[in-house]
Amino acid sequence: FQPDNEITRAELLKIIIESNFDESEYDEYATDPCFPDIEADEWYVQYVCFAKSRGIVQGYPDKTFKPEQNVNLVESLKIMYEGMDIILQNEDVSFKFKYYSPAMKAGYLPDVLRGEYSKFVTRGEVSEVMYRILMDGEKEIEEQEILWLTVHAQQYKASCATAALSVALSKEMNVSESEIIDR
């Protein structure tokens, strides 16, 4: 299993697809190279192309999928939510917070992943997050507050410091949560 290895986009899709769909649903995609960087004889073709057909993944703007590329936390959450048919009702937020904030608020993220939006995740970390999602039992996450709030703002009622942090992060300033909090 090698839980400390970073997980690739193709490996994550295999886990998600095999966990949530019957083999007969994705088996027919085994020879369908649906992206220009996907070869018909690769082990992951059926997972990638089935996921594309279901809208779980769309690929990059250059029309590629990059199956061997490691996946970061936010990308992995997006793939997990889409593949596990979890509905997020927060369409107006940035990609980063659209997926991160609900996971943080729901308690799906272990401490080691909090605030680590672009960290490449490991197989073990993905397994932990999936386990937490599955144990939650509720597949619809309703988000009633502004999703630009940080981990700290989600744990406590908003304060002036939290509001400043929220603004800094929503403007995508090049500053980390810890830098603002430490000051």
JOGI-V300390 format. One record per run of one state. SS is the DSSP state (h for helix, s for strand, l for the rest). FROM is the first residue (numbers start at 1). LEN is the number of residues. If there is no record, write none. Layout:
SS:FROM:LEN
SS:FROM:LEN
This chain:
l:1:5
s:6:1
l:7:1
s:8:1
h:9:12
l:21:2
h:23:7
l:30:15
h:45:9
l:54:16
s:70:1
l:71:1
s:72:1
h:73:11
l:84:3
s:87:2
l:89:6
h:95:12
l:107:4
h:111:3
l:114:6
s:120:1
l:121:1
s:122:1
h:123:14
l:137:3
s:140:2
l:142:9
h:151:5
l:156:4
h:160:11
l:171:6
h:177:6
l:183:1
